[in-house]
Amino acid sequence: YKRQPVYGVALVMALYWTCRPSMALKSFLLRMLALAFSPIILLTLIALLVGIFVYDGQCYGFTDGKWECSLGEFLGIQIQYAVLFEIFFSIVWIGILALLVCGNLGYRYLKQAG
């Protein structure tokens, strides 16, 4: 298995698109805000779509077995499980974005001071 250099180039381009120092501060912060919440919303929508397609009239509990339920109750359970996963993912994701924001703001400060 060989690593393809394309992935590294794509990552660098994505980081440059996100943290370009010449970008206006308001645009930068709005872009970071969108990047912070888009994976959370996307994972919730994926959980809803999967729930709609796999619904078979039964709800499955973590330890309770299974029982008859409506589609709304089934989707509610799916969203609860998705939120449990998203909590941990969000902490890491927002931590990474916070490092990018601090780095960009530090660069701006040093550029203005020097």
Residue pairs with C-beta under 8 A, 6 or more apart in sequence:
15 100
18 31
18 32
18 35
18 100
19 28
19 100
19 103
19 104
20 28
21 104
21 107
21 108
21 111
23 31
25 108
28 101
28 104
29 101
32 97
32 100
32 101
35 97
36 93
36 94
36 97
39 89
39 90
39 93
40 86
40 89
40 90
43 82
43 85
43 86
43 89
44 79
44 82
44 83
44 86
46 82
47 78
47 79
47 81
47 82
48 75
48 78
48 79
50 78
51 74
51 75
51 78
51 79
52 71
52 75
55 71
55 74
55 75
57 68
57 69
58 66
58 67
58 68
58 69
59 66
59 67
59 68
59 69
59 73
59 74
59 77
60 66
60 77
61 67
